[in-house]
Amino acid sequence: MHEISVLKKFLDFPINSVGEIFDEFKTIEGHIFREKNTRSKKRFLYVEGKRENKVLLVAHADTYFDKGYFSEKHAVVEDNGILKAIDENGKPQLLGADDRAGVAMLWLLKDSGHSLLITDSEEDGRIASKWLMKENRDIAEKINQRHQFIIQLDRCNGREFKCYKVGTPAFRAFITEQSGYTEPDFGAKTDICSLCNDICGVNFSIGYYDQHSDYESLNINEWLNTLNLVKKILAIENLPKFHLPALFTFCFAHESFNVTVRLNTNLSLVVSRSKQKYPKRSN
């Protein structure tokens, strides 16, 4: 099956570096790749979808052991529909399904007409996604203004979703209806918690277990199930837009521009500036 071969390809990449992942996505026409410098974790790759009515798909290239992990190259093995990793002596080793399995899904969905975002350093405090929102405002605005909502593919287990503090009751109802998955709690944080200023976001389970350990595994059927349900959502012709409500909004009008300060429900502060639609008349 093509999907499984793509999954195994991304799981085969070295778990202690991200260069191979970004190089793969750099082959996509129209991509935008930015990094602070080669030694920094502040890097991301963005591909704008061609659909008018689109979603942003997110996954992170790094693994929990992306630094200081000097083991021999791992081998990915399958046993009764479960993928694991072993070293040259046959001992269990980190698989890297968190989040290489999510990255593989983005690769399989790259021709869907929806947008893609690959980040670095999600496992190290969301360094790249925070940097994107703070110092790459053009991309931050595209993410929140041109998309209906965000789907991140980076959750453990098989049939769960989490919206954290970037989901509304209406959005949670939509996700529940479309997926049949359940939300265990609202705790923890991931990239969508940084990226969602004005729109809602969800993180779907992709079938991995025992992440951040040498006993990590991936259930292929659960991974395929999430891939197919995301395809189903992305195929909806008129996807609704789900806005995050503001706790408060303050506007200041100047002669030539407006300034809007907005505090969102995820406690992010958004400051925007726009030109006056109608110039101020002199008395």
Secondary structure, DSSP 8 states (H G I E B T S, - for coil): -HHHHHHHHHHHS-TT-SHHHHHHHTTSTT-EEEES-TT-S-EEEEE--S-SS--EEEEES--TTSSS------EEEEETTEEEEE-TTS-EE---HHHHHHHHHHHHTTTSSSEEEEES-GGGTSHHHHHHHHH-HHHHHHHHHS-S-EEEEEEESSSBEE-TTS--HHHHHHHHHHH--B---S-S--HHHHH-SSB-EEEEEEEEESTTSTT-EEEHHHHHHHHHHHHHHHT-TT----B--EEEEEEEE-SSEEEEEEEETTS-EEEEEEE-SS-----
